[in-house]
């Protein structure tokens, strides 16, 4: 299977040297430690106090992106509630190696934003088609003309009109609030994109504060809690603007009519965070769990950059801390370690231990810091899964896993997904009620299942 996908080299290599594997593991482990994070936050706060500076937050808005529209709806509330200086920047979308599937990403973002908006008290229309370029241009010109103080208020109105396709309202907003020239708007987008690059990020709907990044409404709660801890919350003790959604079935359970497909890889930080919780959820909800492993992205020839890898690992670490999942003592399992475990998966699955094997591997690689690139480490994984190491030897050269994982990958792509962890919730007829991507979407799976059970569908 390796021949099917091109090694991207550098940070995205699928077969690092022993030294590179060790160095990557050490760096990633260090940056995710709670003590390191707390020290980094403390250093940023000490520097702010020493300089006599206010709490300064940068926000990066991508005009034609669905997640930026959701964020636009809470931006004014955020700036009013928290004692911060908020600087807003216009940016382009993800580019180059940070955007492996740009069309799929844009479509998924629009669908996802529509599904998650209600839980935050927001709105996003069903919008299967991209925005009209001429409307995006007008919206960009309006926003480029705004002051930092006026941007949070105006962006909500502009974004609503844009996603509604209301050219008349956009023209009215341009008349009332002003509009930059085409060249000035382009310069503003260039400047914002350069600022984001300077701060080492790549995406839209991002907040940056004190050396750390926070993605849209999904990660705003981390920023809100950090600011509150520093005394910057003007309404302490009141509910957060964008709290983390709860995984809530409202007392409903299934009796095996529904199936939850879990697409997972053995080198995904986000998979490591959610894997055991997803397994436990399926058991508690009474749905059948179908694990569909896939190759890690970089082993599928998907490019990656250092800045993206660092952000993902640190973001996964803080998500894990919030839910109490052990994480961060990391020994990189990319390449041969993952292949060696995948080779055992068909056998383990035949013993009813496929889920246990993957759970054990993720735990050893991401929480226990075990080097799975040797037999000693792999044996720990196998035996902790309740499997016999001696019996495993007969299956180590099995290659049937390659076709299995490729079939899973193609099914995942056909559902409009390409990253992990991804979920598909199927009814008794095998029809998909939901296809979604992200460790932060298990709550959406729960809500979709709850609604289906309440309606008696299935």
C-alpha positions as CSV (number, residue, x, y, z in Angstrom):
1,X,0.0,0.0,0.0
2,X,2.9,2.4,0.7
3,X,3.6,2.5,-3.1
4,X,0.1,4.0,-3.6
5,X,0.9,7.2,-1.7
6,X,3.8,9.5,-2.1
7,X,6.0,10.3,1.0
8,X,5.8,14.0,1.5
9,X,9.1,14.2,3.4
10,X,10.0,16.6,6.2
11,X,7.4,16.9,8.9
12,X,5.0,14.8,6.8
13,X,7.3,11.9,6.2
14,X,5.7,8.5,6.8
15,X,9.0,6.8,7.7
16,X,11.2,9.0,9.9
17,X,14.6,8.0,11.0
18,X,15.1,6.7,14.5
19,X,16.5,10.0,15.6
20,X,13.8,12.0,14.0
21,X,11.1,9.8,15.6
22,X,12.7,10.3,19.0
23,X,13.1,14.1,18.6
24,X,9.5,14.5,17.4
25,X,8.3,12.5,20.3
26,X,10.2,14.5,22.8
27,X,9.1,17.9,21.4
28,X,5.5,16.9,21.2
29,X,5.5,15.4,24.7
30,X,7.0,18.5,26.1
31,X,4.7,21.1,24.6
32,X,1.6,19.2,25.7
33,X,2.5,18.8,29.4
34,X,0.3,20.7,31.7
35,X,3.2,22.2,33.5
36,X,4.7,23.5,30.3
37,X,1.4,25.0,29.2
38,X,0.9,26.7,32.6
39,X,4.5,28.1,32.4
40,X,3.9,29.4,28.9
41,X,0.7,31.1,30.1
42,X,2.4,32.6,33.1
43,X,5.3,33.9,31.0
44,X,2.9,35.6,28.6
45,X,1.0,37.2,31.5
46,X,4.2,38.4,33.2
47,X,5.3,40.0,30.0
48,X,1.9,41.7,29.6
49,X,2.0,43.1,33.1
50,X,5.6,44.2,32.8
51,X,4.8,46.1,29.6
52,X,1.7,47.6,31.1
53,X,-0.3,46.3,28.2
54,X,-4.0,45.4,28.0
55,X,-5.2,41.8,27.3
56,X,-4.7,41.8,23.5
57,X,-6.6,39.3,21.3
58,X,-6.2,39.0,17.5
59,X,-9.1,37.6,15.5
60,X,-8.6,36.3,11.9
61,X,-11.8,36.4,9.7
62,X,-12.2,34.5,6.4
63,X,-15.1,36.2,4.7
64,X,-16.2,33.2,2.6
65,X,-15.9,30.6,5.3
66,X,-18.8,29.1,7.3
67,X,-17.0,28.9,10.6
68,X,-16.0,32.5,10.4
69,X,-19.7,33.3,9.9
70,X,-20.6,31.5,13.2
71,X,-17.8,33.4,14.9
72,X,-18.9,36.7,13.5
73,X,-22.2,36.2,15.4
74,X,-20.5,36.2,18.8
75,X,-17.7,38.6,18.2
76,X,-19.5,41.7,19.5
77,X,-20.6,39.8,22.7
78,X,-17.0,38.6,23.2
79,X,-15.5,42.1,22.9
80,X,-18.2,43.5,25.3
81,X,-17.9,40.8,27.9
82,X,-14.1,40.5,28.2
83,X,-11.7,43.3,29.1
84,X,-9.6,42.9,25.9
85,X,-8.3,44.9,23.0
86,X,-9.6,43.0,20.0
87,X,-7.9,43.5,16.7
88,X,-9.7,41.9,13.7
89,X,-7.9,40.9,10.5
90,X,-9.2,39.7,7.1
91,X,-7.5,36.6,5.8
92,X,-7.5,34.2,2.9
93,X,-8.4,30.5,3.3
94,X,-6.0,27.7,4.0
95,X,-3.3,27.4,1.3
96,X,-0.7,25.0,0.0
97,X,0.1,22.0,2.2
98,X,-2.3,23.3,4.9
99,X,-5.2,22.8,2.5
100,X,-5.1,19.2,1.1
101,X,-8.8,19.0,0.1
102,X,-10.0,22.7,-0.2
103,X,-13.3,22.0,-2.0
104,X,-14.2,19.2,0.4
105,X,-13.3,21.3,3.4
106,X,-15.4,24.2,2.3
107,X,-18.4,21.9,1.6
108,X,-18.0,20.1,4.9
109,X,-17.6,23.4,6.8
110,X,-20.9,24.7,5.4
111,X,-22.7,21.5,6.3
112,X,-21.1,21.3,9.7
113,X,-21.8,24.9,10.5
114,X,-25.5,24.4,9.7
115,X,-25.6,21.4,12.1
116,X,-23.7,22.9,15.1
117,X,-25.1,26.4,15.0
118,X,-28.3,25.7,17.0
119,X,-26.4,24.4,20.1
120,X,-24.6,27.7,20.4
121,X,-27.8,29.7,19.8
122,X,-26.6,30.8,16.4
123,X,-27.9,30.3,12.8
124,X,-26.4,29.2,9.6
125,X,-28.4,28.4,6.5
126,X,-28.3,25.2,4.5
127,X,-25.8,26.3,1.8
128,X,-24.6,23.4,-0.4
129,X,-23.1,25.8,-3.0
130,X,-20.2,28.2,-2.6
131,X,-20.9,31.9,-2.2
132,X,-21.2,34.2,-5.2
133,X,-17.7,35.7,-5.8
134,X,-19.2,39.1,-6.4
135,X,-20.9,39.1,-3.1
136,X,-17.7,38.0,-1.3
137,X,-15.9,40.9,-3.0
138,X,-18.5,43.4,-1.8
139,X,-18.5,42.0,1.8
140,X,-14.7,42.1,1.9
141,X,-14.6,45.7,0.8
142,X,-17.1,46.7,3.5
143,X,-15.2,44.9,6.2
144,X,-11.9,46.3,5.0
145,X,-13.3,49.8,5.6
146,X,-14.2,49.2,9.3
147,X,-12.3,50.4,12.3
148,X,-11.1,47.9,14.9
149,X,-13.8,49.1,17.3
150,X,-16.6,48.9,14.7
151,X,-15.6,45.6,13.1
152,X,-17.2,43.2,15.6
153,X,-20.6,44.8,15.2
154,X,-20.6,45.3,11.4
155,X,-19.1,41.9,10.6
156,X,-22.2,40.1,12.0
157,X,-24.6,42.1,9.7
158,X,-22.3,41.8,6.6
159,X,-21.9,38.0,7.1
160,X,-25.6,37.4,7.6
161,X,-26.4,39.3,4.3
162,X,-23.6,37.5,2.5
163,X,-24.7,34.0,3.4
164,X,-28.3,34.9,2.7
165,X,-27.2,36.0,-0.8
166,X,-28.8,39.4,-0.2
167,X,-27.0,41.7,-2.6
168,X,-29.4,44.6,-1.8
169,X,-28.6,44.4,1.9
170,X,-24.9,44.3,1.1
171,X,-25.2,47.4,-1.0
172,X,-27.1,49.1,1.8
173,X,-24.5,48.2,4.4
174,X,-21.8,49.5,2.0
175,X,-23.6,52.8,1.8
176,X,-24.1,53.1,5.6
177,X,-20.8,51.8,6.8
178,X,-18.4,52.5,4.0
179,X,-16.5,50.4,1.5
180,X,-12.8,50.2,0.7
181,X,-11.6,50.2,-2.8
182,X,-10.8,46.8,-4.5
183,X,-7.1,47.5,-4.1
184,X,-7.4,48.5,-0.4
185,X,-9.5,45.4,0.4
186,X,-6.9,43.2,-1.3
187,X,-4.2,44.9,0.7
188,X,-6.1,44.3,3.9
189,X,-6.5,40.6,3.2
190,X,-2.8,40.4,2.3
191,X,-1.8,42.1,5.6
192,X,-4.1,39.9,7.7
193,X,-2.8,36.7,6.0
194,X,0.8,37.8,6.6
195,X,0.0,38.6,10.2
196,X,-1.4,35.1,10.7
197,X,1.6,33.5,9.0
198,X,3.9,35.5,11.2
199,X,2.1,34.1,14.2
200,X,2.3,30.6,12.7
201,X,-1.2,29.6,11.8
202,X,-3.1,28.9,8.6
203,X,-6.8,28.9,9.2
204,X,-9.8,31.2,9.4
205,X,-12.1,31.9,12.4
206,X,-9.0,31.9,14.7
207,X,-8.3,33.8,17.9
208,X,-4.8,34.4,19.1
209,X,-4.0,35.4,22.6
210,X,-0.8,35.1,24.7
211,X,1.0,32.8,22.3
212,X,-1.9,30.4,21.9
213,X,-4.6,29.8,19.2
214,X,-8.3,29.2,19.6
215,X,-10.6,28.0,16.8
216,X,-13.9,29.8,16.4
217,X,-16.9,28.9,18.6
218,X,-15.6,25.4,19.1
219,X,-12.5,26.4,21.1
220,X,-13.7,29.8,22.4
221,X,-14.4,28.3,25.8
222,X,-10.7,27.7,26.3
223,X,-10.0,31.4,25.7
224,X,-13.0,32.4,27.8
225,X,-11.8,30.3,30.8
226,X,-8.2,31.7,30.4
227,X,-9.4,35.3,30.4
228,X,-11.7,34.7,33.3
229,X,-8.8,33.2,35.3
230,X,-6.9,36.4,34.7
231,X,-9.7,38.6,35.9
232,X,-10.7,39.8,32.5
233,X,-14.3,38.6,32.6
234,X,-16.7,41.6,33.1
235,X,-19.5,39.1,34.1
236,X,-17.8,36.5,36.2
237,X,-19.9,33.5,37.2
238,X,-22.3,33.8,34.2
239,X,-22.5,31.1,31.5
240,X,-19.8,31.2,28.8
241,X,-20.6,32.7,25.4
242,X,-19.8,29.4,23.7
243,X,-19.6,26.5,26.3
244,X,-18.5,23.1,25.3
245,X,-21.6,21.1,24.1
246,X,-22.6,18.2,26.3
247,X,-22.8,14.6,25.1
248,X,-26.4,14.2,26.1
249,X,-28.9,11.5,25.1
250,X,-31.5,12.9,27.5
251,X,-32.1,9.4,28.9
252,X,-32.7,7.7,25.6
253,X,-31.0,4.4,24.6
254,X,-31.1,2.2,21.5
255,X,-31.4,-1.5,21.3
256,X,-28.9,-2.1,18.5
257,X,-31.0,-0.6,15.7
258,X,-28.4,2.0,14.9
259,X,-24.8,1.6,14.0
260,X,-22.0,4.1,14.8
261,X,-19.1,3.8,12.4
262,X,-15.9,5.1,13.8
263,X,-13.1,6.0,11.3
264,X,-9.9,6.1,13.2
265,X,-6.1,6.0,12.6
266,X,-3.3,4.9,14.9
267,X,-1.4,8.2,14.7
268,X,-4.1,10.8,15.1
269,X,-3.9,12.9,18.2
270,X,-7.6,13.7,18.0
271,X,-8.4,9.9,17.6
272,X,-6.4,9.3,20.7
273,X,-8.4,11.8,22.7
274,X,-11.9,10.5,21.7
275,X,-11.4,6.7,20.9
276,X,-12.2,5.2,24.3
277,X,-14.9,7.8,24.9
278,X,-16.6,6.9,21.6
279,X,-16.4,3.2,22.4
280,X,-18.0,3.9,25.8
281,X,-20.6,6.1,24.3
282,X,-21.7,3.4,21.8
283,X,-22.0,0.9,24.7
284,X,-24.0,3.2,26.9
285,X,-26.2,4.4,24.0
286,X,-26.9,0.8,22.9
287,X,-25.8,1.3,19.4
288,X,-23.6,-1.2,17.4
289,X,-20.0,0.1,17.1
290,X,-18.3,-0.6,13.8
291,X,-14.6,0.4,13.9
292,X,-13.2,1.2,10.4
293,X,-9.5,2.0,10.7
294,X,-7.7,4.0,8.0
295,X,-4.1,4.9,7.4
296,X,-2.8,8.1,9.1
297,X,-3.1,11.1,6.8
298,X,0.6,11.5,6.1
299,X,0.8,7.8,5.2
300,X,-2.0,8.5,2.6
301,X,0.2,11.1,1.0
302,X,-1.7,14.0,2.6
303,X,0.8,16.9,3.1
304,X,1.3,18.6,6.5
305,X,3.3,21.5,7.8
306,X,5.1,21.9,11.1
307,X,2.8,24.7,12.2
308,X,-0.3,22.6,11.5
309,X,1.2,19.6,13.3
310,X,2.2,21.6,16.4
311,X,-1.3,23.3,16.6
312,X,-3.1,19.9,16.3
313,X,-1.0,18.3,19.0
314,X,-1.3,21.1,21.4
315,X,-5.0,21.5,20.8
316,X,-5.6,17.8,21.3
317,X,-3.7,18.0,24.6
318,X,-5.9,20.8,26.0
319,X,-9.1,19.0,24.8
320,X,-7.9,15.9,26.6
321,X,-7.2,17.8,29.8
322,X,-10.7,19.2,29.9
323,X,-12.3,15.7,29.7
324,X,-9.7,14.0,31.9
325,X,-8.2,11.8,29.1
326,X,-4.6,10.7,29.7
327,X,-2.6,12.2,26.9
328,X,0.8,13.7,25.9
329,X,3.4,11.2,26.9
330,X,4.0,10.5,23.3
331,X,6.2,8.2,21.2
332,X,5.5,8.7,17.5
333,X,3.9,5.6,15.9
334,X,4.0,6.8,12.3
335,X,5.1,4.4,9.7
336,X,6.2,0.9,10.6
337,X,4.7,0.9,14.2
338,X,1.3,1.6,12.7
339,X,1.7,-0.9,9.9
340,X,2.7,-3.6,12.3
341,X,-0.3,-3.0,14.4
342,X,-2.6,-2.8,11.4
343,X,-1.3,-6.2,10.3
344,X,-2.6,-7.7,13.5
345,X,-6.0,-6.0,13.2
346,X,-7.9,-8.6,11.1
347,X,-6.7,-11.4,13.5
348,X,-7.6,-9.3,16.6
349,X,-11.0,-8.5,15.1
350,X,-11.6,-12.2,14.5
351,X,-11.0,-12.7,18.2
352,X,-13.4,-9.9,19.1
353,X,-10.4,-7.7,20.1
354,X,-10.1,-5.3,17.2
355,X,-11.3,-2.3,19.2
356,X,-9.2,-3.4,22.2
357,X,-6.1,-3.6,20.1
358,X,-6.5,-0.1,18.6
359,X,-7.4,1.3,22.0
360,X,-4.3,-0.3,23.5
361,X,-2.0,1.0,20.7
362,X,-3.3,4.6,21.0
363,X,-2.9,4.5,24.8
364,X,0.6,3.2,24.7
365,X,1.7,5.7,21.9
366,X,-0.1,8.8,23.2
367,X,-0.3,8.4,26.9
368,X,2.3,5.9,28.1
369,X,5.1,7.0,25.9
370,X,5.9,3.4,24.7
371,X,8.1,3.0,21.7
372,X,5.9,0.8,19.5
373,X,8.7,0.6,16.8
374,X,10.1,-2.5,18.4
375,X,8.8,-5.9,19.5
376,X,9.0,-5.0,23.2
377,X,6.6,-2.1,22.7
378,X,4.3,-4.0,20.4
379,X,4.1,-6.9,22.8
380,X,2.9,-4.5,25.5
381,X,0.2,-3.3,23.2
382,X,-0.9,-6.8,22.2
383,X,-1.0,-8.2,25.7
384,X,-2.7,-5.2,27.2
385,X,-5.5,-5.8,24.6
386,X,-6.0,-9.3,26.0
387,X,-4.3,-11.0,23.1
388,X,-1.6,-13.7,23.1
389,X,1.7,-12.5,21.9
390,X,2.8,-15.9,20.8
391,X,-0.4,-16.4,18.8
392,X,0.1,-13.0,17.2
393,X,3.4,-14.1,15.5
394,X,1.5,-16.1,12.8
395,X,-0.3,-12.9,11.7
396,X,2.5,-10.3,11.6
397,X,3.1,-10.6,7.8
398,X,-0.6,-10.5,7.0
399,X,-1.3,-8.0,4.3
400,X,-5.1,-8.3,4.1
401,X,-5.3,-5.1,6.3
402,X,-4.2,-3.0,3.3
403,X,-7.4,-3.7,1.2
404,X,-9.5,-3.3,4.4
405,X,-8.1,0.1,5.2
406,X,-8.3,1.3,1.6
407,X,-11.9,0.3,1.4
408,X,-12.6,2.2,4.7
409,X,-10.8,5.2,3.2
410,X,-12.8,5.2,0.1
411,X,-16.1,4.9,2.0
412,X,-15.0,7.8,4.2
413,X,-14.3,9.9,1.2
414,X,-17.6,9.0,-0.4
415,X,-19.3,10.4,2.7
416,X,-17.5,13.7,2.2
417,X,-14.9,13.1,4.9
418,X,-11.2,12.6,4.7
419,X,-9.8,13.1,8.2
420,X,-10.1,11.3,11.5
421,X,-11.7,10.7,13.7
422,X,-14.9,10.7,11.7
423,X,-18.3,9.2,12.5
424,X,-21.2,7.9,10.5
425,X,-24.5,7.2,12.3
426,X,-26.6,4.7,10.3
427,X,-30.2,3.6,10.8
428,X,-31.4,0.0,10.6
429,X,-31.7,0.3,6.8
430,X,-28.0,1.3,6.6
431,X,-28.9,4.9,5.7
432,X,-26.6,7.6,7.1
433,X,-28.4,10.0,9.5
434,X,-25.1,11.8,10.0
435,X,-21.6,11.9,8.7
436,X,-19.2,14.2,10.7
437,X,-15.6,14.7,11.4
438,X,-13.9,15.5,14.6
439,X,-13.3,14.4,18.2
440,X,-15.4,17.5,19.1
441,X,-18.5,16.1,17.3
442,X,-19.4,13.2,19.5
443,X,-22.0,15.4,21.1
444,X,-23.5,15.9,17.6
445,X,-23.7,12.2,17.2
446,X,-25.4,11.9,20.5
447,X,-27.9,14.7,19.7
448,X,-28.7,13.1,16.3
449,X,-29.3,9.7,17.8
450,X,-31.4,11.3,20.6
451,X,-33.6,13.0,18.1
452,X,-34.0,9.9,16.0
453,X,-34.9,7.9,19.1
454,X,-37.4,10.5,20.2
455,X,-39.0,10.4,16.8
456,X,-39.1,6.6,16.8
457,X,-37.3,6.5,13.4
458,X,-35.0,3.8,12.5
